[in-house]
């Protein structure tokens, strides 16, 4: 499934190049905002952690109110969750991950001259650049991957609404991650607490809300 998703994202990017040659308005910009996320895992208590995202974007406006807008973002996601193993006595853990992310926003909305409201559907794919895992009062690790069973790849889908006024755009979007945060096939380093993370996170996925503001030149 992951390979299919990556191929679809690549096809969308190639299609964008053809659209830019064929038609209308092409605008570049910068984007950033807040990321509210947590792990979707029913067997342990999880809490939201507020992080951020920032990067660049390009918008191709098409006829009939349609637009395609890919972005390249650094997006930090995270969650607080409980470790249920006896060795950690129910301690909570904070996991944050920074992804290089490629979301491709497909938009539709009428141009009302002074502003443009629109609907948004955004598939995305990302690659983990860094992570930080804190177990309160016990351990703190940075940029550990195989030893903590954390997967680098993510992919998913966002759905939301937006409003564009002049050169300013605001999008509120709910995002579903379709890939597990824990790499269940990873080889755990002996003596690490990767097994504790794997047991707690299991097939949990990052999900949550993003609020993004962009300025288009």
C-alpha positions in Angstrom: 0.0 0.0 0.0 2.8 2.4 0.8 4.4 1.9 -2.6 1.0 2.6 -4.3 0.6 5.7 -2.3 4.1 7.0 -3.2 3.5 6.3 -6.9 0.2 8.2 -6.7 1.9 11.2 -5.0 4.6 11.2 -7.7 2.0 11.1 -10.5 0.2 14.1 -8.9 3.5 16.1 -8.8 4.2 15.3 -12.5 0.7 16.2 -13.4 1.2 19.6 -11.7 4.1 20.3 -14.1 1.8 19.7 -17.1 -0.9 21.9 -15.7 1.5 24.8 -15.1 2.5 24.7 -18.8 -1.1 24.4 -19.9 -3.0 27.0 -18.0 -3.4 29.8 -15.7 -2.2 31.4 -12.6 0.8 30.1 -10.8 1.7 31.5 -7.4 4.5 30.7 -5.0 4.4 31.3 -1.2 5.4 30.4 2.3 3.2 28.5 4.8 3.3 27.6 8.4 1.1 27.0 11.4 0.2 24.8 14.3 0.0 21.0 14.4 -2.3 19.3 17.0 -1.7 15.6 17.1 -1.9 12.4 19.2 -1.6 8.7 18.7 -4.7 6.8 17.8 -4.4 3.9 20.3 -7.4 2.6 22.3 -5.4 0.3 24.7 -3.4 3.2 26.3 -4.2 6.7 27.4 -3.0 9.3 24.8 -3.0 13.1 24.9 -2.5 15.8 22.3 0.8 17.6 21.9 0.9 20.9 20.1 3.7 21.3 17.6 4.3 23.3 14.4 4.9 23.1 10.6 6.5 25.5 8.2 7.7 25.5 4.6 7.0 26.6 1.0 4.0 26.1 -1.3 3.0 26.7 -4.9 -0.6 27.1 -6.1 -1.9 26.4 -9.6 -5.4 27.9 -10.2 -7.5 26.0 -12.7 -10.9 26.8 -14.4 -14.2 26.3 -12.6 -12.9 27.1 -9.2 -10.4 24.3 -9.0 -6.8 24.6 -7.8 -3.9 22.3 -6.9 -1.4 23.3 -4.3 1.5 21.1 -3.3 3.8 22.1 -0.4 7.1 21.0 1.1 6.9 21.3 4.9 8.8 20.5 8.0 6.0 19.1 10.2 6.5 18.1 13.8 3.9 15.7 15.3 3.7 14.2 18.7 1.8 12.5 21.4 1.9 11.7 25.1 1.0 8.1 26.1 1.2 5.8 29.0 3.7 2.8 29.2 1.9 -0.2 30.5 4.9 -2.3 31.3 5.7 -3.0 35.0 9.3 -1.9 34.6 8.2 1.6 33.9 5.4 1.7 36.6 2.9 3.4 34.4 5.2 6.3 33.5 4.1 8.6 30.7 6.2 9.1 27.5 6.3 12.0 25.1 7.1 11.1 21.5 7.7 13.9 18.9 8.8 13.4 15.3 9.9 15.9 12.7 8.9 14.9 9.1 9.9 16.3 5.7 6.4 16.2 4.3 4.9 16.6 0.9 1.1 17.4 1.0 -0.7 18.0 -2.3 -3.9 20.0 -1.7 -6.8 19.6 -4.2 -9.1 22.5 -3.7 -12.5 23.6 -5.1 -14.3 26.9 -4.3 -15.9 29.8 -6.1 -13.9 33.0 -6.6 -16.1 35.7 -5.1 -13.7 38.5 -6.1 -12.8 39.7 -2.6 -12.4 36.2 -1.2 -12.5 32.6 -2.1 -13.9 29.9 0.3 -12.9 26.4 -0.7 -13.0 22.7 0.2 -9.7 20.8 0.6 -8.6 17.2 0.1 -4.9 16.6 0.8 -3.0 13.3 0.5 0.5 13.5 2.0 3.6 11.5 2.4 6.5 12.2 4.8 10.0 11.0 5.8 11.2 11.3 9.4 14.2 13.5 9.9 14.4 13.5 13.7 12.6 12.3 16.8 12.7 12.7 20.5 11.4 10.2 23.1 11.1 11.2 26.7 10.0 8.8 29.5 9.4 11.1 32.5 12.2 10.9 35.0 13.8 7.8 33.4 15.1 8.2 29.9 15.4 10.7 27.1 16.6 9.8 23.6 17.0 11.7 20.4 17.1 10.4 16.8 16.7 6.8 17.7 15.0 4.7 15.0 15.6 0.9 14.9 16.4 0.8 18.6 13.0 2.3 19.5 11.0 0.6 16.8 9.9 3.9 15.3 9.1 4.0 11.6 10.5 6.8 9.4 7.8 6.8 6.8 4.3 8.3 7.1 1.5 8.7 4.6 -2.1 9.7 4.9 -5.0 12.0 4.0 -6.3 15.4 5.1 -9.7 16.9 4.7 -10.6 20.5 5.5 -11.9 23.9 4.5 -10.0 27.1 3.6 -10.5 30.8 3.0 -8.3 32.9 0.7 -8.4 36.7 0.9 -6.1 38.6 -1.5 -2.7 36.9 -1.0 -3.5 35.4 2.4 -4.8 31.8 2.8 -5.9 30.0 5.9 -6.7 26.2 5.9 -8.1 24.1 8.8 -7.6 20.4 8.1 -8.1 17.1 9.9 -5.4 14.5 9.0 -5.5 10.8 9.1 -2.2 9.0 9.1 -2.5 5.6 7.3 0.9 4.3 8.4 1.8 3.0 11.9 4.2 5.1 14.0 5.8 1.9 15.3 7.8 -0.2 12.9 6.6 -3.6 14.0 9.3 -5.4 12.0 12.2 -3.5 13.5 15.1 -5.3 15.2 15.3 -3.9 18.7 18.7 -3.1 20.3 19.4 -5.3 23.3 19.0 -3.4 26.5 16.9 -0.6 24.8 13.4 0.2 25.9 12.2 -0.2 22.3 10.0 -3.1 23.3 8.1 -0.9 25.8 7.5 1.7 23.1 6.4 -1.0 20.6 4.0 -2.6 23.1 2.5 0.8 24.0 2.2 2.3 20.6 1.5 -1.0 18.7 -0.2 0.0 15.4 -1.0 3.5 16.7 -1.0 6.3 14.1 -0.7 10.1 14.4 -3.9 11.9 13.7 -5.1 15.4 14.4 -5.8 18.9 13.3 -3.6 21.4 11.5 -4.2 25.1 11.1 -2.1 26.6 8.3 -1.6 30.1 7.1 0.1 30.9 3.8 1.2 34.1 2.0 1.1 33.7 -1.8 3.2 36.0 -3.9 
